[in-house]
Amino acid sequence: MTSSTADLWHHYGRARASSDRAVPDSFYWNWGQDAGPGPEVLGDLTGRCVGDLGAGATRHAAHLAVHHQPARVVAVDASPAQHALATGLYAHLAPRLRIVQCEAVPHLEAMRGKYDVLYSVFGALDFTDPRELLPAAAAALTPGGRLVFATLAHYLSGTPAQPDVVAAEVPAKTPDGEEATMRRWVLEEHVWTKLLDEAEFTRITVDVLPASTNGPRTADTLLVSAYRPSC
């Protein structure tokens, strides 16, 4: 079953939110969320306007808002359930943290030239057609602005990433627990580089963060960085 209307993120993060409502004191990019580089990858955020694309429960954005002195962090997620969860956890951090329910592409199209930094941690970059999202992200950045995202280097099953811009159907559940699928883009490094170049990003770098734990659903991470040209 594939659902285009059900909120397939309804269950995500709900169990943790019932017991952990704190603003995280750490921020990691790797799949295990336990090692490797942290927010320093984003550069100095003081006074910057920052966007989290596919923010989920907004834990990363909350960390940045509290610990890194941005002018504002906008946490964007299309899921009504995730928006409600994030609002319940971190609405008190307004106005420095703004929690927005919207698809990533239309949000970016409405914010042309507004963001200094955009990032995604296994978020909208994984679940939105990059041929639509990357040009919208480039347009939403200020000249010289930066996009950074963490994405799977291979499928959680261990299957290699796609050599072309192809999405796979991955398992999900509807709010009432029925089996469903959603599209996820798991692409090889050179594919991401080509897509970013076509969206007119420059200074593109890709680092591989190895899996920090063992198990059936561990994965290496691609940490990708690119800039909108300064002029």
N, C-alpha and C positions, 0 to 999 in steps of 0.2 A: 504493500500500500504506500502510495506517495500522497502527501497532503500539502497543498499550497496555501491553505487557510488556517489550519490548526497551529497553535503556538507550540512549536516543537522544542522550545527551550523552557517550557513550563517547569520541569523538574530539576533543571540544572542549578546547582548551588544551593538548593533549598535546605538540604539537611545541614550543611555547614552554617548557614545563616541562623539556624535555630539555636546554635551554641556559641558562635563566634561572630560578634557584632563589632569588634574592634577595628580601628583603622590599622592596616598592616604596617609593621615597621620595616618591611623589606619588600623588594620588587625584583623579580627575576624574569628572564626571558626564556629559559629552557623549559621543555615540556614538563619535567618533574617539578618545576617551580621551587627548586631547592638549591641551585648552584649556578655558577657562572656569572657573567656580567649583570649589572643592575641598572638603575636609572641613569647612571653616568653616561651610558651610551647615547642618551638624548641630548647631552650637552647641558650648559647652564640654562635653566628654565626661569630664572628670576625675571619677573615682569613679562613673561611670554604668554601667548594664547596657545593652548595645547588642546588637541582633540584625540580622544580615545575612540577608535572605530570598532564597534562590537564589544562594548565595555562589560556586558554581562552584569554581574552584581556590583561592578564599579570599584572593586578593591584596589586595582592598580591606580586608577584615577584618584581615589581618596588618598592613597599614599603620597602621590605627587602634590596634591593640593595642600596637605598638611606639612610635608617635609621639604618641599623644594621651591616655595615662594613664587609660583607662577602668578600672572595676573588673573588667569582663569583656566580651569580645566573643564572641557565639555565632554561628558561621557555619553556617547551615542549608542543606542541599541534599539533594534526594531521590535524586540519581543515585549509585549505588554507585561508578561510575568516578570521578566528581568528588570524592566523599568520599575515595577512596583516593589520588587525586592530591593533594588538599589536605593530607591527613595526611602524605604523603611529603614535602611541601614545608615544612609549618609546624607539625607536631606539637610541635616543640621550644619553641614559644611558649606552651604550656600552663604554668600554669593561666589566664593572662590571656586566651588565645584557646582557645575550646572549639569543636571541629569536630564537627557533628552530622549524621548521615544520617537525614533524615525529610522527609516532605511538609510544606509550610509550614503548611497549615491545622491538621492534628492537633497539630503542635508548638506553635502559638500557643494552641490550645485547652487544652493542658496547662500553659501558662505564664501563666495569667490574672493580670494585675496585676504582672508581674515585670519588664517592660522599661521603661526610661526613654526609649529611642530605638530605633526600627525603621527600616531603610532597605533599598532594593533598587536595584541598578544593572543595568537590563535583565535582571532576575532573575525571582523568583517572581511579581511583579506583572504581568509580561508573559505568563506561562505558566500561570496559575491563574485560575479564574473569579473575577473581583473581587467578585461578589455573595456568595461564600463567604469569600474571603480578607480583605476589608476589615473586616467585622464581627469576625472572629477577631483581626485586628491591633488593633482598637480595644480589645477586651477584654483583650488581652495587655499593653497599655500601662498604666503607672501614671497616675493622674489628672494631667493636664497634660503627659503624655508626647507624643512627636512621631513622626510617620511622614513619611519623605522618600523619594521614589523617582524614578528616571529611566526614562522609557519612550519608545518611538518616537512622534514626532509624525505620522508617515505611514509607509506600508510602504516597505521598502528598494527596491522597484521604482519608487517615486514615486507609487503609487496613494494617494489620500487616505485618512485614517483613517476608521473606521466612525462613523456618527452614532448608532448604537445599540449595546447591549451584545451584540456579535456577535464570535465568534472566527473567524479564518481558519486554514485548513490551510496550514502552511508547510513547505518541504522539510527533511528530516532524513535521517540514515543510521543503520542499525542497527550494532551492533559489528562485524558481518562485512561491512559495506559496502553492504548492500542499501538501495535507495531506500525512504524512509518519509516520513510527515508527522507534525507535531505541531501542537497548537492554540496560537495566539498572539493575544492581545487587543491590538489597535492601535486606540485609541479617540480620538475628538475631545476637546478640552479640556473642553467643557461636559458630556460624558458622565462623565468622571472626577469632575468637581466634583459632579454629581448623585449618583453612587455614594458618594462620601465623605460627603456630607450625609446620605444615607440610612443610612449606617453610624454616624451621630451624631458625626462629626468636625466640628471648628470651625476658624476662622482658616485657611481653605483658600486657598492661592495656587498659581498655575501660571505658570511662566516658560518661554519658548521659547529654547533654546540653539541657535543656527544651526549647521549643519554646518560643520566647520572645514577639510574637505578636499573635493576633487572626485573623482568616480568613480561607477561604477554602483551601489555599495552604501553610499553615504553617506546620512545622514539628519539632519534636525533632531531635537532632543530636547525633550520636555516634562519639566521639573523640577518636581515636585509636592510640596507640603508641607502638612501638616495636623496638628491637635492633638486629642488626647482632651480633652474638657472637664475643668477642674480639679475640679469637684464635680458 
